[in-house]
Amino acid sequence: MRSMTNSTQFEEMTIRYSRTSVPDISAFISVGTPEDVGVIIRYANSHSREILAGNRRHAWSRTLARTRNAIMIDISTLKNITVDTEANTVTVGGGVSVGDVMPALQAVGKETTTGTCNCVGFLGASLGGGHGRLQGRHGLMADNILSVRLTTATGEVITVSDTSHPDLFWALRGAGHNFGIITEATYKIYDAANGGMQYTTNKVYDTVHMTEMFEAMNNFKVPADYSALLNVLMDTNSSTPRMVLNFVSSEPEATAKAQFASVFGHIPYISAIEAVLPWASVNGRGLTGTGDFACGNRARKRIAGVATTRYNTTAILEVFEKYKKFAARPGAGAARMIFESYSVKGVQKVDPDSTAYPWRAETGVVLMNAGYTDDARADEAEDWLFEAMAIMHASSGFPRPALYMNYASGTEGFGAMYGYDEWRQEKLKKLKKEWDPHCVFSWFNPIPIDCQR
Ligand SMILES: Cc1cc2nc3c(=O)[nH]c(=O)nc-3n(C[C@H](O)[C@H](O)[C@H](O)COP(=O)(O)OP(=O)(O)OC[C@H]3O[C@@H](n4cnc5c(N)ncnc54)[C@H](O)[C@@H]3O)c2cc1C
């Protein structure tokens, strides 16, 4: 266990993906073993100190800024990965990232659903649901969890699975950041499709084709082996907004190309890059506009997501007009919008009541990122984001605001993140009162209860 409180590395160790939703951390303790997590929790409880688990520090919700004088329990050191090719499972430490897990599986001819960016924490994503390119075949990341080792709010270590604390297991898969710190988790894995190779292309389009593009995105009822991620971003060379479509398939190249041509082939593009890559390289070699390019840590960012059942082109064009004005301002060129069309075939095979993840009807995952490097843009970033959120939620196809909780700005509210069904809300609150009545784990998009602080 290493305490970094007075270290010159402290800022480096605590710096976040978004520097606008920053928790108040006064001590940073990197764990040496899973057992250290319980020791720190018990110490914090007995000294009335707040704690926050930190892995890749990518979460951006504004609720994080409610912490005061907190101890960050850095679990990024828990990096173990054990693959069992017979049982078809992978057991990972709580501090692995997407980029750690994919090569370990590829090396033995296996795969599972992961996030689309290597930099993201594997558990951080999974606990909210976890979207990724293989969800069409294997469901969400959370759908593949078989069991976890959880250190609870009292520092006790328990196993949680379908047979051990099954209600808590339900809650961990969609609202999982609220109940403790996972030091280890076991996931289902599968034989890699297409020998572990994927066809990937990025095509750059003029935004004059935006209407056709969103019609095509809507018409593309994404088959299980496909994903299409559309980035709207500024071309830094020409200061012109562009669309970059990242299309990935684990079908053979010729089939994938024919699929692309049938859906998007009629839209003229400016430039294209294409390759057939090992699955584990697709995120990191995201060509332009996606993948590791999105992982940069330094710009200020105001970010929010919206779940949609269909892209509403009129609404998107309205948001785009406002985007252009904001992104053209000095120091605002990092702003972007991402429209993630993952296949929902595997997601919708899972009984919607069997996990706390509430939005299995969602077909489009929208992310609006008001990134800026000049502090003078802060208010404008806020204005663009909130206008965009209002327009996008109103046209999302959901009757009330809905979004993937890991993409929340932190202002949307309980129902928008965890579902409006009364039974879901009651169940989550009951479990929160049972497992964390003092709200030890309530800094990231919390389940609202009357905390016994
Ligand atoms: C560039 C980028 C790309 C992304 N891509 C995807 C994607 O493809 N798919 C997707 O689903 N999401 C994606 N996300 C969202 C991502 O899932 C969330 O931001 C997630 O919370 C990040 O986890 P982290 O470990 O990286 O960050 P952290 O800020 O370290 O952790 C996030 C929260 O989870 C808690 N936490 C982390 N690990 C554990 C654990 N082991 N046990 C208990 N609590 C824990 C922390 O306390 C914190 O509150 C992306 C985000 C970014 C910034």
The ligand as a Gaussian input file, in Angstrom:
#p B3LYP/6-31G(d) Opt

LIG

0 1
 C      -12.832000       7.973000     -23.692000
 C      -13.956000       7.194000     -23.093000
 C      -14.443000       6.093000     -23.757000
 C      -15.485000       5.338000     -23.210000
 N      -15.934000       4.247000     -23.889000
 C      -16.898000       3.481000     -23.333000
 C      -17.348000       2.299000     -23.999000
 O      -16.888000       1.945000     -25.084000
 N      -18.318000       1.566000     -23.412000
 C      -18.857000       1.919000     -22.204000
 O      -19.736000       1.211000     -21.704000
 N      -18.450000       3.030000     -21.553000
 C      -17.492000       3.810000     -22.081000
 N      -17.089000       4.944000     -21.434000
 C      -17.711000       5.301000     -20.166000
 C      -17.051000       4.548000     -19.023000
 O      -17.694000       3.283000     -18.923000
 C      -17.204000       5.277000     -17.693000
 O      -16.592000       6.539000     -17.783000
 C      -16.620000       4.461000     -16.538000
 O      -17.205000       4.892000     -15.336000
 C      -15.122000       4.639000     -16.466000
 O      -14.505000       3.765000     -15.526000
 P      -12.967000       4.082000     -15.173000
 O      -12.430000       3.024000     -14.323000
 O      -12.270000       4.357000     -16.463000
 O      -13.068000       5.470000     -14.395000
 P      -13.079000       5.786000     -12.817000
 O      -13.450000       7.230000     -12.755000
 O      -11.815000       5.373000     -12.179000
 O      -14.262000       4.891000     -12.275000
 C      -15.597000       5.233000     -12.546000
 C      -16.481000       4.964000     -11.349000
 O      -16.545000       3.585000     -11.150000
 C      -16.132000       3.240000      -9.858000
 N      -15.327000       2.035000     -10.022000
 C      -14.329000       1.838000     -10.900000
 N      -13.842000       0.605000     -10.769000
 C      -14.555000       0.010000      -9.777000
 C      -14.511000      -1.261000      -9.159000
 N      -13.600000      -2.177000      -9.517000
 N      -15.402000      -1.513000      -8.171000
 C      -16.304000      -0.592000      -7.789000
 N      -16.370000       0.644000      -8.328000
 C      -15.498000       0.934000      -9.312000
 C      -15.339000       4.430000      -9.335000
 O      -15.549000       4.644000      -7.977000
 C      -15.940000       5.605000     -10.107000
 O      -16.948000       6.175000      -9.363000
 C      -16.068000       5.720000     -21.968000
 C      -15.572000       6.842000     -21.309000
 C      -14.528000       7.568000     -21.850000
 C      -14.027000       8.764000     -21.108000

